[in-house]
Amino acid sequence: MVSTVMNTEVAMARSASPFRTHKSIAIGFALLACLLALGALLVPGFVSSQNARSILLLAAFLGLASVGQTLCALVGALDLSIPYIIGGANILLPSLMVAGLPAPVAMIVVLILGALVGAANGALSFRLQGQALIMSLGVGFAAVGAVQIYTSLGSQFGGTVFAPVPDWLRNLSAFNGKFFGLPFPPVIVIWAAVAIGLGWIMYNTWFGRSLYAVGGSRTAAARLGISEFRIWTVIHSASGAMSAITGMLLLGFSGGGFVGVGDPYLFTTVAAVVIGGTSLLGGAGGYGATVLGVLVLTVLTSLLVGLGLSFPAQQAVVGLLIVPMVAIYARSPHIRNQI
Amino acid sequence: MDSEITIRMVDVAKAFGETKALKKCDFEARAGEVHAIVGENGSGKSTMAKMMSGVLHPDTGKVSILGERVLSPIDAKRIGLTTIFQEVLVAEEASVFDNLYVGRDGVFKSQTTGGDRRAEADEILTRLVGKPVDLDEVVGSLPLSVKQWIVIARAILRRPRVLILDESSAALDLDSTIRLHSEIDRLRSEGATVLIVTHRIAELVRIADRATILRDGITVGTLEKHEITEENLLSMMTPADRRSGDVAEYASRAKSAAPAILTARNLAVHRTAGKFDFDLPKGSIVGVAGLDGQGQDAFVRALAGIVQPFGGDVQVRSADTDRMVSLRTLDDAANLGVSYVSGDRKREGIFPQQSIFENLAIGVYRKNLGALGVIRKATLKPMFKREVDRLRIKIGSPSNKITSLSGGNQQKVLIGRAFANDPQVIVLNDPARGVDLGTKRDLYRELRLFTDKGGSVVYLSSEIEEFIGFADRVDVFFGGTLFRSLEGNEIAEEPILASMFGKSKHASVEFDLERTA
């Protein structure tokens, strides 16, 4: 008697579970396919290697910037300092090079500073949970302000910094960059490697699993001796480092430092995470989902541009896309778990 | 006493899913009386109180207050019923005055003027607290006892016709209890009905005019003032079949002679309650019992390194050195082989979005790490299969989500997580809460096997019958400290229950008044 009840329960779970787990992925792929089909039908020249390259290039920047946002979302945090660290790195790197540091050294300095700012952000946000959002915003503001003070010291630079960008850095992320002679910029390959590596790390390492544990149930994770504070600090630090990398790669893309270059990433990193299906409440989702979200968002933007929509109209459409996405998956599993 | 009936419950039943909180409840209270509702943990007292206040609705039967049906807490307030809950519900950031009058005004109209209110508030708080309280002080900065008084004053200021006190005196000392009682007397003389839901037998013997006893969701009877004695109450709370202390099957394992694997000295788990010692003999099962909030929960958490005790030292015999080593943190507990299983699966057990495999194996991931923190999952698969077979966990695929399992099987997965660590001591905090009988039996069997192999168990339960025929010793907590240890034939319903209510076996009623001080 008991065993039959159990068996039906298990059977039901078996039929329900795969759909539930992969629902967001399925929706993401369907959305992507729809957008690509629409683009092919409506926009002349949408299906071309040129357009594919430009979509993947822009997606790579967004994808790298969204690494930290995904990790933060998995524990229920949001990192709003990302755009400011991107902007800060984008002007700090050229001004360090103008100051005479060799490019690789300057890049390492910027990377370390990004990671340190992120670590400070994580530690402070954790201590002041509830105010974590405004805290990450504040740390980002402070960081970018400090960088601008530095760049304006004894120079005419402020929010815009010009410096000769080395060719190899330019090649990494410029539209016509070459990857070992192949006709696409190496940053796309870098992004792909990061995505695969991170996916593996999240699934197979103690770090990855404890991240999901903290996101799924803080108290249960604490009982296992997982330090939530350490997790917050590490992922925010990673987020800061990835933001710094994105900012430096964007310098190679544009050729000149501009402090506002990170601004769009405030919204788009969060949007990519949400569209991908990672719950902002933590515990479910992953970087693979974010990759999908990044692609959907970038293809959509490309489609809207191709259709001739103005920037405000593009913003409106992308903004409206978020609403159904949140309704579909960000909430539902959690309500089910409550029952 | 033929006064007006103010509360009437007729044939009321209430179930939460599978759990029947109330099976058959008949109840009447009159105007101008103090009526106590007594029963063990989980006998349905709180459910009853919540139905009267309109928080819950009966599945069957009728509840009427002053002749009206109560459909919501707002209804209850309109009719003149006020409840003081066990939790101290105050707005920490508001002033004392605002806390007293919260919810009294409409958006635009107020009933009385500010000046009158201040005088009234000042008078009542002075009377209750025993000294004046600054009405403009922010509540968050006041001590807990004053907060408790604010909650009580708020209720009295509403001039209730029915007042329900749900364990409200739990946080008060004797002097305060006396002031509370005189307040209750005052309300009674004004013709109000005062219901007290309480664990404190001494308290209700002193002030209750009548007492209604609940057992397993059934109202088994109402005692008049002259019948309210400790013996009558205890015997009515205990079912007849369990009263004799049927321990014929119980085979004493005489393990208390074994050396202690875990000891606690001068332990204090409550800020003011007494210190105590505790020993866990190797290979034994020690039950931990107590009414809600008597310190037993903090005690088992302290043993597992989850909370720090207020004082004293917990030591565990290290398997490596055979020396006693202090246990203060979760890391110490892990190193010394002390595992903890919580009955509060939802909050501190499962990871709801993760698979069954992950939920069981996550406890041992850290012991199976390769280079760069990579988990050797392949080596964990045989362990997973072993635990699943041993605990008879009914699973489909290990990759299914944990939430696809029934509550009992989820609990088994968590117990498997504890076993997987190969512990010396397992501390279980009410693990059988809400699981079916079959799962309970599997659990007892596994724990017995564990102790037969030299493991030791601390088992907290809120259900007394769990200990009978299972525990080698039962330690009962009362008033924030270890009150009494029961062994052998004493591990029976009545002695355990009496100890939970703070009674030594042959103690008299008067004795308890001094104790509560």
Interface residues (C-beta under 8 A of the other chain):
Chain A: V2 S3 V5 M6 N7 E9 V10 A11 M12 A13 R14 A16 S17 R20 T21 N204 T205 W206 F207 R209 Y212 A213 G215 G216 S217 T219 A220 A221 A222 R223 L224 G225 G283 A284 P333 R336 N337
Chain B: I306 L330 D331 A334 Y340 S342 R347 E348 G349 I350 F351 P352 Q353 Q354 E358 I362 G363 Y365 R366 L369 L372 G373 V374 I375 K377 K394 I395 G396 S397 N400 K401 T403 S404 L405 S406 N409 D436 G438
